[in-house]
């Protein structure tokens, strides 16, 4: 912040503001705001609006609520006590709000001092609207951005109170409230804070707005404000007295689009809100001050976009300034005026055309900015892309390969609230007691309703809910139908998850667990005997019985997997005894067929996790083979993930639950593939 305030551009912007405060006498301040503040400070009163109108005051003088009045009151009183004109107290309040908004944007964009000074502090729109015309839109803009900052910092009690104050300062800020509610509701990690925000907002709103609404003068000044009617200027007549108002229609459509985004993160909410304000000022004959609302959001967009966005924003601002200055002169403190149209010798008749042409060009550039915001900040956002189609992971493998354990570990990365799981075991055609199992094993596709499995997966991928029965491995029976709703991530695991071509087309990432055969037998004995209560002899007999079907139906599915994960024992002799006191030492073999970031992965596995890694790449470069040995902890895996997949970790709305050992490594490698698969949705 020190660098920001000591930068030469900061002093340039500050000098411009001080000069304008000294030499200009904005009509809005001298004719409306200052007379109202002079009257309301002459004898402090609870309802200055009604008293103002009762004394013959102009209704357009101060159509704002208690928050705006209270913020301008201290320096207005100070100027009065010092014998200064109240204009300077009013403009000093605007200057403080201006400086606070700059510092607040610095909190949003630390380390971007030059961008902030160029894009905001030297913004012609902010300077001209605030100090050239004396409009007070900086104050509600500051309050709204402060509320959003508290939302981002997860301080929802503060956010609710400040949001209510922003609406009290200027009713137009209510446009952000529905979008804020959608963000808090659709972001499941934030939904728990919605009651805090709502209660804080309602309490503060009641304190600030109920007295204002009970003021006949305040309501009359608010409803009589001609600026409100500008929202309805652009309309299409349907005949008679019925018209379609374009601005409310566009706003409602944006609300619907925001509601349809099932994973709405802060960046997406921020871009949507900024786009809503920008479209409103583009589609209305807006007051010069309205453009100030969109400037903080344009600054945030320029920070994530680059030089083209900065050039477009300055072009937009330049056209705005030319159009406004040609349309109306600036009033000087000495009584004269600065008329750009007269200076440029623009004829009176041609002036209207010039202003219209400039406004048309400004709207065109603004529309380009809106399109770029939609494309770069919204449609390319990971949350937005995921909302259009759930991310589907397919996990196949032999019986006892660890599909359920692996699926649970992957679900722990995304959070149970974001994951729906579909198990192939729930689609066995018969209960365990049925005689058909005497001639057929579970590994045979004919023993499973794969058509229903495929249809249900397609429905979940399409965002629909399904009804499914759960197979109880202890009783060997199917349970009652239960509802499974679609979610952001869908994990479909099973013996035949990659068997049908239609199933394979559903997956964004397909995984095959190719466990060492002796290790698989070890795990299957441990699971079926200890957890499911089966006899050792029956389990061994069933394993031998299933070998032909495994070779025929299960193992060939590995050819269709994007990622093959294989667990192997480092000491095979340890498999002869099931002993929990002496855990197995395992190594992980990985085969990736779709762009594993092998060099970065190798670095973090060796440098962060302290593992031994052997890597080979096939001759045609389509497969990467890795063998990983060594022990690692969940903390090491978490650190490796932050280095390897920082973008996908920002995308997650919960803290990932990492595990120790090879399961943690499988989580890390899978997450890196998820990140790459999400990136492929750009293509």
Order of alpha helices (4+ residues) and beta strands (2+ residues): alpha-alpha-alpha-alpha-alpha-alpha-alpha-alpha-alpha-alpha-alpha-alpha-alpha-alpha-alpha-beta-beta-alpha-alpha-alpha-alpha-beta-beta-alpha-alpha-alpha-beta-alpha-beta-alpha-beta-beta-beta-alpha-beta-alpha-alpha-beta-beta-alpha-beta-beta-alpha-alpha-alpha
